[in-house]
Amino acid sequence: MALTQISTAGVKDDAVTAGKIPANAVGSSELADNAVDTAAINADAVTGAKIADDAINSEHYTDGSIDTAHIADGAVTGAKIAAATIGHSKIADESITLAKLSHGTSTTDGKFLRSNNGADPSFEAVTSTTINNNADNKIITGSGTANTLEAESTLLYSNPNLEINTDTSAYASVILNGNSGGLIQFEDNEVSKWQIFGDSAFNIYDDVNNASRLYIGSSGQVSIGTTTASSDTDTKLRVHVPISSSSDDVIELSHNTNGANKAGASFGLSIDNGGEGTNAATLTFATASGGSLNERMRIASNGEVGINITNPQAYASSGHGYNGLVVQAPSGAYSGITIKSGYNGGGGLMFSDGSGSTAELYNVALTADHINKRLNFYVDGSVVCRLTEHGFHPNPTDSAAANALDDYEEGTWTPTDGSGASISITNNNTAAYTKIGRLVYIQFDVTYASNSNSSNSSLGGLPFNLATAYGSGVVGWTDKDSANGIVCHVDTGSKCAFMDNSSSGSSGDKHLRNDELSGTRMIGTAMYLAAT
Amino acid sequence: MALSESIEYDKIEVVGQYKNVQVRKATVIKKDGKELTRSFERYVLNPDADVSKEPAEVKAICDAVWTDAVKDAWKKKVEADKT
């Protein structure tokens, strides 16, 4: 029977096997709708060509089944990325260019992006903000070539201190560059107190009192208390004292005593008068004693120098007429001037005549020779006399002790009876003596009391002991003619014996007895050498 | 203003081999403590002198220097001068 004669009914169920179907014999029309189940499809049998365009939707993908390789390059657009879904971990390092950052607006131009601790960052101007990740307190500087920062500066700000600290340069510097100079102002709660400014000059200015305190001019002249420079450009310091008729210290030197800062000395000015035309001022010097400054020396406006005296000029103009120097010791001490030699040679006090000649240099002088222990008196350039350890030498070429005048004294003495007879002697006038060196010159005016004593007369009580040699003298006047021609003989025991030199004397040895002078007044003199 | 006068034995000198004592008695006048004048009176004490009435300072020196030997020597000198 021909195949075309067997109907579907003539085929038993399950009678047609796969072997009875020729290859490629079953078309899609022979398949019932929904007849091919998953099991009837070979694994990997469905190729991309068997899937209709746009036929696969998201429900046919297993979660997590699409890997990166099945997404075409450039296939994921911004629309396919959910909002706020890309975290910073999805962005590669250094992958975001400046163009992808917000460009800001005109109001944020030049400002920096600031972190806000939980809030959105904001553009802000950098004022006192500290830039993180730099060394403590250092300020960032600009590059000078672009709108970029260069690096940390050596300028440190640590409230309230601003410091330039450089390790690479010898000196740190601050430059204030204005059209007319630079200025630094010091304020106290917004009130200006002091200013330092400089242009062609340098000025430290007291803004409270509107006064310059220190001024340095362009020629280097320093002025304190004024902006007027010294009268001579070579004079580099002027200190101004705002007085016109009184006196005041100008410069004070201080020291530490027991840890306290105390004044030790000062220089000052004393204005002689207020007349600007006379411009007369005195320079004063003071030292401290007992806790306060006291003037010790001054140079008066007329050049007179005074030590421990405030009116040296008066001693010349109203006193002795000699100008120059007046020295007075501090209160309670003797005044004096010491000329100390630089070695043991000597020193001098010279009086020159002002002629300008060579002779002026040694016209009149007083010089000390410490080696020979001499004080020489010069007149007209030569030593005219000198003092040595032996005394006064009128002849300056002779320094022998024997020729030195080593003593001079005047005084009185009391003539007494030297005979031992206790004769009363009346001194009509005070007896006197003058001793020049060893030579003693005595004067007496005595009256012997009436007596009948026969001892040899003599006056005792002489002022100096007699040397080995005798002395002698005369009685120049007596009140009795019979007593004329009496001489004196100074001898043993420093007694002045009276003798009659015109005769042998009643005692045979020219001595006059006491009774021969009874009631006689005698005025006489005698000289003798004193014992040493 | 106060004037004062005082006596000072301002020089007591021992001179010569016989230890004669030279005494200078100074009369000092002062005004308000400052010396105005100083005038001198002198005398000599020999080793045989009576010094009992001399000021203590003078007497002390005389007693010190006038030993018996000095007194004897002086006595011999005086006696010798008489001959």
Interface residues (C-beta under 8 A of the other chain):
Chain A: E409 E410 G411 T412 W413 T414 Y433 G461 L462 P463 F464 N465 A467 D491 T492 G493 S494 A530 A531 T532
Chain B: V15 G16 N20 Q22 R24 S39 F40 E41 R42 Y43 V44 N46 K77 V78 D81
